[in-house]
Amino acid sequence: MATRIQFENNCEIGVFSKLTNAYCLVAIGGSENFYSVFESELTDVIPVVKTSIGGTRIIGRLCVGNKNGLLLPHTTTDQELQHLRNCLPDQVVVQRIDERLSALGNCIACNDHVALTHPDLDKATEELIADVLGVEVFRQTIAGNILVGSYCAFSNRGGLVHPHTSIEDLDELSTLLQVPLVAGTVNRGSEVIAAGMTVNDWTAFCGSDTTATELSVIESVFKLRESQPAAIVDDMRKSLIDSYV
Amino acid sequence: MRLEKCWFCSSTVYPGHGIQFVRNDAKVFRFCRSKCHKNFKMKRNPRKVKWTKAYRSLHGKDMTQDSTFEFERKRNRPERYDRNVTEQTLKAIPLITKIRHERQKKHITNRLADVL
């Protein structure tokens, strides 16, 4: 079920939060509104952790993780690292990596099985990703853009990519990732998908600017719609999605 | 807050001291004082500058390999907080420092004894 929220009047949710199947990281905001939305959806299911990375609030774009692990940039302070280790469950491996491209959330996109990375990532980092996150790593670009982590958001059940991705690219990515992909937008036409929304296997959160059309595309590609009259769902699907890989 | 090492002379840089230089390839250079910073700008190699730790380690003047140095290694994979472990670590830190200083002194006296 997709929810619309704002972080201090800003619709770029994916910048200030990181949602996975095993935990959720949230930035420390001025008011508790942002945190309480996540809390109301996720409290008993997974831990929701308030944190900063390197003293900043843009945690969604700096770190990358899945249910197996969490990778943090070298700018993370020792105290933040310890805080995350204490708050997250033991099966999640928390690791800080030394990488020139420190905004890991922009460079790496992953789910529980596959990861797409920036083509210029270090070999050592790639091995660490495969080891800590337990994923198969592919160096790819999306719509000619090297920042794969920002221009696509995918979970174990589906994915949303940059709207200008060609059909061939979409097919190729879909076979690599083994999930259905759709090229779409979020937050009233923003192309930076991962900055505008955050998703896991059963929920999604989008910026409040997201239109109803975009929201229904998101709900259908990530398979978040639970029980609705089949006819309505089918009708909407036909009118909204023209290529379903 | 983290106590870093000066890139040039390897002494500890305490908060409020020194300069940090970030190069275009994103490598960070920390200096404890302007002496080290100016030497760096002159493109001097610390391994050739007699008073730096890099020179002294390279030429065997100071102790390099020891188990006490392993305690100060930077760790990227933290462990869950355990009060007992923290208490014991805090108790052990001054002991380890004392042992390290003793061993360093020993290393130098041995070296000077060998020369004579």
Interface residues (C-beta under 8 A of the other chain):
Chain A: T77 D78 L81 Q82 L84 R85 N86 D90 V93 V94 Q95 R96 I97 D98 R100 S102
Chain B: M1 R2 D25 A26 N76 R77 P78 E79 R80 Y81
